[in-house]
């Protein structure tokens, strides 16, 4: 078994060891991630999601993502990725 395979097979078990802020979940920033597959992975690992900010150049991908995850905010980030600053991530 390769190291990558071993790590992948134990991911669910190891996710319980993550240190998350008290009474909060993870704040996610998804830039051009399509239908936000990382959020589905987080859901399957039972990781609490606090907020999700999304920017994508494909409106259909954002529409699908918002259908699957009601906490998505697609208005918090500038549509031009070059205009995103550290301030947007706080």
N, CA and C atoms as a LAMMPS dump frame, in Angstrom:
ITEM: TIMESTEP
0
ITEM: NUMBER OF ATOMS
270
ITEM: BOX BOUNDS ff ff ff
-5.0000000000000000e+02 5.0000000000000000e+02
-5.0000000000000000e+02 5.0000000000000000e+02
-5.0000000000000000e+02 5.0000000000000000e+02
ITEM: ATOMS id mol type element x y z
1 1 1 N 0.853 -1.172 0
2 1 2 C 0 0 0
3 1 3 C 0.903 1.241 0
4 2 1 N 0.627 2.148 -0.911
5 2 2 C 1.425 3.374 -0.978
6 2 3 C 1.023 4.306 0.17
7 3 1 N 1.87 5.27 0.458
8 3 2 C 1.582 6.242 1.511
9 3 3 C 0.307 7.028 1.193
10 4 1 N 0.146 7.413 -0.079
11 4 2 C -1.048 8.172 -0.477
12 4 3 C -2.314 7.353 -0.254
13 5 1 N -2.283 6.069 -0.597
14 5 2 C -3.436 5.198 -0.403
15 5 3 C -3.742 5.031 1.078
16 6 1 N -2.708 4.875 1.891
17 6 2 C -2.898 4.736 3.336
18 6 3 C -3.536 5.996 3.921
19 7 1 N -3.033 7.157 3.506
20 7 2 C -3.59 8.41 4.004
21 7 3 C -5.03 8.599 3.559
22 8 1 N -5.313 8.255 2.292
23 8 2 C -6.674 8.396 1.791
24 8 3 C -7.63 7.48 2.537
25 9 1 N -7.227 6.268 2.817
26 9 2 C -8.124 5.32 3.474
27 9 3 C -8.39 5.684 4.93
28 10 1 N -7.505 6.462 5.551
29 10 2 C -7.698 6.836 6.95
30 10 3 C -8.199 8.274 7.114
31 11 1 N -8.587 8.932 6.019
32 11 2 C -8.977 10.337 6.071
33 11 3 C -10.173 10.578 6.985
34 12 1 N -11.205 9.753 6.874
35 12 2 C -12.38 9.931 7.718
36 12 3 C -12.035 9.826 9.194
37 13 1 N -11.203 8.873 9.535
38 13 2 C -10.775 8.682 10.927
39 13 3 C -9.95 9.872 11.412
40 14 1 N -9.045 10.353 10.569
41 14 2 C -8.169 11.461 10.954
42 14 3 C -8.898 12.803 10.987
43 15 1 N -10.029 12.929 10.288
44 15 2 C -10.735 14.21 10.267
45 15 3 C -11.261 14.577 11.646
46 16 1 N -11.475 13.6 12.501
47 16 2 C -11.908 13.871 13.862
48 16 3 C -10.835 14.542 14.699
49 17 1 N -9.611 14.519 14.223
50 17 2 C -8.498 15.128 14.947
51 17 3 C -8.279 16.591 14.575
52 18 1 N -9.052 17.102 13.625
53 18 2 C -8.887 18.492 13.214
54 18 3 C -9.269 19.429 14.344
55 19 1 N -8.516 20.484 14.486
56 19 2 C -8.827 21.493 15.489
57 19 3 C -9.63 22.594 14.83
58 20 1 N -10.87 22.743 15.239
59 20 2 C -11.754 23.756 14.681
60 20 3 C -12.053 24.789 15.764
61 21 1 N -12.311 26.025 15.356
62 21 2 C -12.685 27.036 16.345
63 21 3 C -13.915 26.583 17.129
64 22 1 N -13.957 26.932 18.398
65 22 2 C -15.065 26.524 19.252
66 22 3 C -16.403 27.032 18.722
67 23 1 N -17.381 26.136 18.653
68 23 2 C -18.755 26.445 18.241
69 23 3 C -18.844 27.046 16.844
70 24 1 N -17.907 26.776 16.004
71 24 2 C -17.941 27.295 14.637
72 24 3 C -17.508 26.193 13.699
73 25 1 N -17.678 26.47 12.451
74 25 2 C -17.185 25.557 11.437
75 25 3 C -16.083 26.23 10.646
76 26 1 N -15.801 25.665 9.536
77 26 2 C -14.749 26.148 8.65
78 26 3 C -15.321 27.217 7.722
79 27 1 N -14.57 28.277 7.505
80 27 2 C -14.918 29.284 6.501
81 27 3 C -14.229 28.88 5.204
82 28 1 N -14.995 28.731 4.136
83 28 2 C -14.444 28.262 2.858
84 28 3 C -14.432 29.389 1.831
85 29 1 N -13.39 29.427 1.058
86 29 2 C -13.257 30.352 -0.056
87 29 3 C -13.029 29.505 -1.298
88 30 1 N -13.99 29.484 -2.215
89 30 2 C -13.913 28.653 -3.414
90 30 3 C -13.749 29.562 -4.63
91 31 1 N -12.591 29.484 -5.242
92 31 2 C -12.29 30.3 -6.415
93 31 3 C -12.154 29.371 -7.612
94 32 1 N -13.081 29.497 -8.56
95 32 2 C -13.089 28.682 -9.778
96 32 3 C -13.054 27.187 -9.461
97 33 1 N -13.882 26.779 -8.499
98 33 2 C -13.903 25.355 -8.146
99 33 3 C -15.103 24.638 -8.745
100 34 1 N -15.762 25.279 -9.691
101 34 2 C -16.883 24.622 -10.37
102 34 3 C -18.053 24.407 -9.439
103 35 1 N -18.471 23.155 -9.286
104 35 2 C -19.642 22.852 -8.461
105 35 3 C -19.25 22.573 -7.015
106 36 1 N -18.147 23.106 -6.598
107 36 2 C -17.607 23.058 -5.226
108 36 3 C -17.563 21.64 -4.637
109 37 1 N -16.929 20.734 -5.34
110 37 2 C -16.763 19.363 -4.846
111 37 3 C -16.082 19.293 -3.478
112 38 1 N -15.141 20.212 -3.161
113 38 2 C -14.554 20.157 -1.811
114 38 3 C -15.596 20.301 -0.696
115 39 1 N -16.681 21.024 -0.953
116 39 2 C -17.727 21.142 0.066
117 39 3 C -18.443 19.819 0.282
118 40 1 N -18.652 19.071 -0.785
119 40 2 C -19.281 17.754 -0.64
120 40 3 C -18.363 16.827 0.149
121 41 1 N -17.067 16.9 -0.099
122 41 2 C -16.117 16.094 0.672
123 41 3 C -16.173 16.484 2.148
124 42 1 N -16.248 17.769 2.429
125 42 2 C -16.346 18.237 3.817
126 42 3 C -17.621 17.725 4.475
127 43 1 N -18.712 17.747 3.726
128 43 2 C -19.986 17.249 4.251
129 43 3 C -19.869 15.762 4.581
130 44 1 N -19.264 14.987 3.693
131 44 2 C -19.136 13.553 3.921
132 44 3 C -18.219 13.243 5.101
133 45 1 N -17.289 14.153 5.399
134 45 2 C -16.396 13.982 6.546
135 45 3 C -16.99 14.584 7.826
136 46 1 N -18.216 15.087 7.735
137 46 2 C -18.915 15.685 8.871
138 46 3 C -18.175 16.887 9.444
139 47 1 N -17.514 17.633 8.571
140 47 2 C -16.848 18.861 9.001
141 47 3 C -17.87 19.998 8.955
142 48 1 N -18.055 20.705 10.051
143 48 2 C -19.016 21.81 10.03
144 48 3 C -18.518 22.957 9.161
145 49 1 N -19.402 23.503 8.355
146 49 2 C -19.074 24.629 7.471
147 49 3 C -19.764 25.874 8.027
148 50 1 N -19.003 26.901 8.31
149 50 2 C -19.554 28.151 8.826
150 50 3 C -20.057 29.031 7.69
151 51 1 N -19.191 29.261 6.706
152 51 2 C -19.573 30.123 5.589
153 51 3 C -18.812 29.695 4.338
154 52 1 N -19.388 30.037 3.2
155 52 2 C -18.769 29.707 1.922
156 52 3 C -18.882 30.911 1
157 53 1 N -17.748 31.402 0.55
158 53 2 C -17.712 32.481 -0.441
159 53 3 C -17.226 31.874 -1.753
160 54 1 N -17.966 32.15 -2.816
161 54 2 C -17.684 31.522 -4.11
162 54 3 C -17.567 32.573 -5.205
163 55 1 N -16.597 32.367 -6.072
164 55 2 C -16.518 33.128 -7.32
165 55 3 C -16.15 32.133 -8.42
166 56 1 N -16.871 32.194 -9.515
167 56 2 C -16.605 31.3 -10.638
168 56 3 C -17.002 32.019 -11.914
169 57 1 N -16.325 31.736 -12.991
170 57 2 C -16.655 32.415 -14.249
171 57 3 C -17.752 31.699 -15.004
172 58 1 N -18.203 30.562 -14.464
173 58 2 C -19.284 29.813 -15.106
174 58 3 C -20.546 29.916 -14.245
175 59 1 N -21.508 30.758 -14.643
176 59 2 C -22.714 30.95 -13.827
177 59 3 C -23.483 29.654 -13.546
178 60 1 N -23.474 28.718 -14.478
179 60 2 C -24.202 27.459 -14.265
180 60 3 C -23.587 26.665 -13.108
181 61 1 N -22.272 26.685 -12.984
182 61 2 C -21.608 25.97 -11.883
183 61 3 C -22.01 26.573 -10.541
184 62 1 N -22.048 27.895 -10.475
185 62 2 C -22.447 28.566 -9.237
186 62 3 C -23.903 28.257 -8.902
187 63 1 N -24.756 28.217 -9.909
188 63 2 C -26.173 27.908 -9.687
189 63 3 C -26.339 26.495 -9.126
190 64 1 N -25.606 25.537 -9.661
191 64 2 C -25.654 24.16 -9.164
192 64 3 C -25.138 24.101 -7.734
193 65 1 N -24.029 24.786 -7.488
194 65 2 C -23.453 24.79 -6.145
195 65 3 C -24.428 25.38 -5.13
196 66 1 N -25.081 26.482 -5.488
197 66 2 C -26.037 27.11 -4.57
198 66 3 C -27.248 26.211 -4.323
199 67 1 N -27.621 25.416 -5.302
200 67 2 C -28.729 24.47 -5.132
201 67 3 C -28.357 23.402 -4.098
202 68 1 N -27.103 22.96 -4.119
203 68 2 C -26.648 21.895 -3.235
204 68 3 C -26.216 22.393 -1.851
205 69 1 N -25.808 23.646 -1.75
206 69 2 C -25.31 24.202 -0.491
207 69 3 C -25.917 25.579 -0.286
208 70 1 N -26.918 25.653 0.573
209 70 2 C -27.643 26.915 0.728
210 70 3 C -26.845 28.007 1.429
211 71 1 N -25.702 27.672 2.043
212 71 2 C -24.921 28.691 2.734
213 71 3 C -23.954 29.442 1.814
214 72 1 N -23.968 29.144 0.535
215 72 2 C -23.044 29.785 -0.408
216 72 3 C -23.421 31.243 -0.627
217 73 1 N -22.41 32.091 -0.543
218 73 2 C -22.566 33.513 -0.839
219 73 3 C -21.739 33.817 -2.084
220 74 1 N -22.414 34.098 -3.171
221 74 2 C -21.69 34.399 -4.414
222 74 3 C -21.635 35.901 -4.68
223 75 1 N -21.987 36.693 -3.674
224 75 2 C -21.938 38.151 -3.831
225 75 3 C -20.812 38.786 -3.017
226 76 1 N -20.133 38.028 -2.175
227 76 2 C -19.131 38.585 -1.264
228 76 3 C -17.787 38.855 -1.931
229 77 1 N -17.535 38.228 -3.061
230 77 2 C -16.242 38.377 -3.735
231 77 3 C -16.403 39.102 -5.063
232 78 1 N -15.393 39.88 -5.445
233 78 2 C -15.433 40.492 -6.778
234 78 3 C -15.417 39.406 -7.852
235 79 1 N -16.093 39.644 -8.956
236 79 2 C -16.129 38.655 -10.038
237 79 3 C -14.789 38.537 -10.756
238 80 1 N -13.963 39.555 -10.667
239 80 2 C -12.619 39.504 -11.235
240 80 3 C -11.677 39.025 -10.141
241 81 1 N -11.129 37.824 -10.305
242 81 2 C -10.294 37.221 -9.268
243 81 3 C -9.085 38.099 -8.92
244 82 1 N -8.626 38.911 -9.838
245 82 2 C -7.481 39.779 -9.56
246 82 3 C -7.822 40.858 -8.538
247 83 1 N -9.105 41.112 -8.329
248 83 2 C -9.534 42.121 -7.362
249 83 3 C -9.752 41.559 -5.957
250 84 1 N -9.63 40.248 -5.787
251 84 2 C -9.797 39.641 -4.464
252 84 3 C -8.564 39.941 -3.627
253 85 1 N -8.808 40.458 -2.434
254 85 2 C -7.708 40.798 -1.522
255 85 3 C -7.829 39.98 -0.243
256 86 1 N -6.828 40.065 0.594
257 86 2 C -6.86 39.368 1.874
258 86 3 C -8.067 39.799 2.704
259 87 1 N -8.474 41.049 2.567
260 87 2 C -9.621 41.567 3.316
261 87 3 C -10.902 40.787 2.981
262 88 1 N -11.033 40.309 1.763
263 88 2 C -12.215 39.529 1.37
264 88 3 C -12.276 38.185 2.077
265 89 1 N -11.166 37.684 2.563
266 89 2 C -11.123 36.354 3.165
267 89 3 C -11.395 36.372 4.65
268 90 1 N -11.638 37.521 5.215
269 90 2 C -11.865 37.613 6.682
270 90 3 C -13.318 37.682 7.002
